[in-house]
Amino acid sequence: GGGGFGIVTGMEIRLFPVSTVYAGNLFYPPHLAREIYARYREWIKDMPEEMTCSIVCFNFPPIPMVPEPMRGQSFVLVRGCYTGPVENGEKLLDFWRSWQAPAIDDFKARPFTEADIISMDPVDPMPALLSGEWLTDLTEGAAEQIIHHTLPPEGLLPGAGMPAFVFSEVRLAGGAVTRVDPDSNAYSHRDQRFIWYSVALLPDQQLSAMVMEHLGKIRKAMAPWLTSNVYMNFLEGEEMRQRAQDGYSEKNYRRLQQIKAKYDPESRIISSFDIPPKP
């Protein structure tokens, strides 16, 4: 990770015998976005913990590293990874396939070693900026703002009217993390159900201010559904330095400050999150 400092006192990791997952993406055209969000809310009501899923408004840039037929196109993606029996995963996806055949359907049984390619992140480093926060709920109003500020108006190319190519994702949280004592480690906000974040590619550093302004517009539009709590992995730039406290409960943040005061009182280790020492 990109944490500023850490004191390892012990670590216990439970391994699970998962060799195969049923995972991938369903690509739907952007004009169906509102229907897809409505169906997604219905789909996840009784979602088993074995399924990790999200919904994404995605604008693919017209660059060679993006394969056809995604290159230069916009889609709404239903994304997921199911760790249970493959046949049960297929039944979960019937909810979508029986409604509307996606433009692209790459859900299939995969070795767990391919889990890192589900999100289609670029292999090579790519400059980008992001902003995100835990949501109170994925309401119709929240979905409307994500669609309006991420997808181009119908008939226009991806990126039209925006300073960069943006995608916005809402992930379903919960599951096993909610059953851990919130005071047992620093990770906080375990009871939150949805995490939103938007990412903008940064083809030119001179566009940085414009891109951050656009991400700020998305955040402002999402304000009615934001919790003021952040997920640390989805912080960048100034937000990463200014909002570290929002990533923890008050009690856990205080403990981190005390550890910092004991082991790094002069704040020599500063690489990302700013947690000032306080005895």
HUWOWO-V696965 format. One record per residue. N is the residue number from 1. RES is the residue in one small letter. PSI is psi in degrees with one decimal (NA if undefined). D_CENTER is the distance of its C-alpha to the mean C-alpha in whole Angstrom. Layout:
# HUWOWO-V696965
N & RES & PSI & D_CENTER
N & RES & PSI & D_CENTER
This chain:
# HUWOWO-V696965
1 & g & -172.2 & 15
2 & g & 31.2 & 16
3 & g & 154.6 & 18
4 & g & -35.7 & 21
5 & f & 164.1 & 23
6 & g & 143.3 & 24
7 & i & 109.1 & 27
8 & v & 114.7 & 27
9 & t & -13.9 & 29
10 & g & 155.2 & 28
11 & m & 132.1 & 26
12 & e & 124.3 & 26
13 & i & 125.1 & 23
14 & r & 126.5 & 24
15 & l & 147.5 & 24
16 & f & 140.0 & 23
17 & p & 69.3 & 26
18 & v & 112.6 & 23
19 & s & -27.9 & 24
20 & t & 138.0 & 23
21 & v & 157.6 & 20
22 & y & 109.7 & 20
23 & a & 159.9 & 17
24 & g & -154.5 & 16
25 & n & 144.3 & 15
26 & l & 124.1 & 17
27 & f & 118.1 & 17
28 & y & 150.2 & 19
29 & p & 150.3 & 21
30 & p & -23.7 & 19
31 & h & -11.4 & 22
32 & l & 7.6 & 21
33 & a & -48.0 & 18
34 & r & -39.8 & 19
35 & e & -38.1 & 21
36 & i & -43.0 & 18
37 & y & -41.2 & 16
38 & a & -42.7 & 19
39 & r & -36.1 & 19
40 & y & -42.4 & 16
41 & r & -36.9 & 17
42 & e & -41.2 & 20
43 & w & -38.0 & 19
44 & i & 0.3 & 16
45 & k & -44.9 & 19
46 & d & 38.6 & 21
47 & m & 127.2 & 18
48 & p & 151.7 & 19
49 & e & -20.6 & 18
50 & e & -15.4 & 18
51 & m & 118.7 & 15
52 & t & 127.6 & 12
53 & c & 164.7 & 10
54 & s & 168.0 & 8
55 & i & 136.1 & 9
56 & v & 130.8 & 9
57 & c & 117.6 & 11
58 & f & 127.8 & 12
59 & n & 112.7 & 15
60 & f & 126.5 & 17
61 & p & 153.8 & 19
62 & p & 66.7 & 23
63 & i & 153.4 & 23
64 & p & -31.6 & 25
65 & m & -15.4 & 22
66 & v & 120.8 & 20
67 & p & 153.7 & 22
68 & e & 148.8 & 24
69 & p & 16.9 & 24
70 & m & -24.6 & 20
71 & r & 124.9 & 22
72 & g & 21.1 & 22
73 & q & 159.8 & 20
74 & s & 144.0 & 18
75 & f & 160.9 & 16
76 & v & 123.0 & 14
77 & l & 137.8 & 13
78 & v & 118.4 & 13
79 & r & 144.4 & 11
80 & g & 165.0 & 12
81 & c & 117.2 & 14
82 & y & 127.0 & 17
83 & t & -1.5 & 19
84 & g & -167.2 & 22
85 & p & 139.1 & 25
86 & v & -41.5 & 25
87 & e & -31.9 & 27
88 & n & -35.7 & 25
89 & g & -40.2 & 22
90 & e & -38.8 & 24
91 & k & -39.3 & 25
92 & l & -37.0 & 21
93 & l & -16.5 & 21
94 & d & -27.9 & 24
95 & f & -37.8 & 23
96 & w & -46.8 & 21
97 & r & -33.5 & 24
98 & s & -20.1 & 27
99 & w & -49.3 & 26
100 & q & 126.4 & 25
101 & a & 124.7 & 25
102 & p & 157.1 & 22
103 & a & -36.7 & 23
104 & i & 136.3 & 21
105 & d & 103.9 & 21
106 & d & 18.2 & 20
107 & f & 131.9 & 19
108 & k & 169.5 & 22
109 & a & 129.2 & 23
110 & r & 152.0 & 22
111 & p & 145.5 & 22
112 & f & -24.2 & 20
113 & t & -13.0 & 20
114 & e & 5.7 & 18
115 & a & -27.3 & 15
116 & d & -10.0 & 14
117 & i & -2.5 & 14
118 & i & -39.6 & 13
119 & s & -2.6 & 10
120 & m & 34.5 & 13
121 & d & 144.3 & 12
122 & p & 144.2 & 15
123 & v & -41.8 & 18
124 & d & 151.6 & 19
125 & p & 142.2 & 18
126 & m & 127.0 & 17
127 & p & 133.1 & 17
128 & a & 160.5 & 14
129 & l & 149.8 & 13
130 & l & 161.9 & 10
131 & s & 143.5 & 10
132 & g & 169.0 & 8
133 & e & 156.5 & 9
134 & w & 141.9 & 10
135 & l & 148.3 & 12
136 & t & -34.6 & 15
137 & d & 157.8 & 15
138 & l & 79.1 & 14
139 & t & 173.0 & 17
140 & e & -39.1 & 19
141 & g & -42.1 & 19
142 & a & -43.3 & 15
143 & a & -40.5 & 15
144 & e & -41.3 & 18
145 & q & -40.1 & 16
146 & i & -46.5 & 13
147 & i & -48.3 & 16
148 & h & -38.5 & 18
149 & h & -1.0 & 16
150 & t & -47.6 & 14
151 & l & 145.7 & 17
152 & p & 155.3 & 20
153 & p & 149.8 & 23
154 & e & 132.2 & 25
155 & g & -10.5 & 27
156 & l & 157.3 & 26
157 & l & 157.4 & 24
158 & p & 139.5 & 20
159 & g & -7.1 & 20
160 & a & 128.4 & 23
161 & g & 8.8 & 23
162 & m & 151.4 & 20
163 & p & -9.3 & 21
164 & a & 170.0 & 18
165 & f & 122.2 & 16
166 & v & 144.1 & 13
167 & f & 148.1 & 10
168 & s & 130.8 & 8
169 & e & 142.7 & 5
170 & v & 119.4 & 6
171 & r & 141.8 & 6
172 & l & 124.0 & 9
173 & a & -156.2 & 10
174 & g & -155.0 & 14
175 & g & -144.9 & 16
176 & a & -29.8 & 18
177 & v & -23.2 & 16
178 & t & -13.0 & 18
179 & r & 8.6 & 21
180 & v & 139.2 & 21
181 & d & 119.8 & 24
182 & p & -17.1 & 22
183 & d & 2.7 & 24
184 & s & -21.6 & 24
185 & n & -178.7 & 22
186 & a & -26.1 & 20
187 & y & 124.9 & 17
188 & s & 179.4 & 17
189 & h & 40.7 & 15
190 & r & -16.8 & 15
191 & d & -1.4 & 16
192 & q & 146.5 & 13
193 & r & -26.8 & 12
194 & f & 139.7 & 9
195 & i & 125.5 & 6
196 & w & 142.6 & 6
197 & y & 150.1 & 5
198 & s & 139.2 & 8
199 & v & 136.7 & 9
200 & a & 126.6 & 13
201 & l & 147.9 & 15
202 & l & 80.6 & 18
203 & p & -21.0 & 21
204 & d & 124.9 & 23
205 & q & -25.8 & 23
206 & q & -16.0 & 26
207 & l & 0.8 & 23
208 & s & -47.5 & 21
209 & a & -41.2 & 22
210 & m & -39.5 & 22
211 & v & -44.9 & 18
212 & m & -34.9 & 18
213 & e & -41.0 & 20
214 & h & -42.4 & 18
215 & l & -35.6 & 14
216 & g & -35.8 & 17
217 & k & -40.7 & 18
218 & i & -46.2 & 15
219 & r & -43.7 & 14
220 & k & -40.9 & 18
221 & a & -29.5 & 18
222 & m & -2.6 & 15
223 & a & -41.0 & 17
224 & p & -18.2 & 19
225 & w & 6.0 & 16
226 & l & 147.5 & 14
227 & t & -10.5 & 15
228 & s & 4.1 & 16
229 & n & 140.8 & 14
230 & v & 156.5 & 11
231 & y & 120.2 & 9
232 & m & -33.5 & 11
233 & n & -15.4 & 9
234 & f & 37.8 & 7
235 & l & 142.3 & 11
236 & e & 161.2 & 13
237 & g & -136.4 & 17
238 & e & -34.9 & 19
239 & e & -38.5 & 16
240 & m & -36.4 & 15
241 & r & -33.5 & 19
242 & q & -24.1 & 20
243 & r & 17.8 & 17
244 & a & -38.7 & 17
245 & q & -29.7 & 19
246 & d & -8.5 & 17
247 & g & -5.5 & 15
248 & y & 157.8 & 18
249 & s & 160.7 & 20
250 & e & -40.9 & 24
251 & k & -44.9 & 26
252 & n & -37.5 & 23
253 & y & -40.0 & 23
254 & r & -39.4 & 27
255 & r & -40.8 & 27
256 & l & -40.1 & 25
257 & q & -39.5 & 27
258 & q & -39.6 & 30
259 & i & -42.3 & 29
260 & k & -43.3 & 29
261 & a & -33.2 & 32
262 & k & -42.5 & 34
263 & y & -20.0 & 32
264 & d & 61.6 & 31
265 & p & -22.1 & 33
266 & e & 7.5 & 34
267 & s & 50.3 & 30
268 & r & -28.1 & 31
269 & i & 96.4 & 27
270 & i & 104.6 & 25
271 & s & -18.6 & 22
272 & s & -89.5 & 19
273 & f & 134.6 & 19
274 & d & 105.0 & 22
275 & i & 98.5 & 23
276 & p & 139.7 & 27
277 & p & 141.5 & 30
278 & k & 108.9 & 32
279 & p & NA & 34
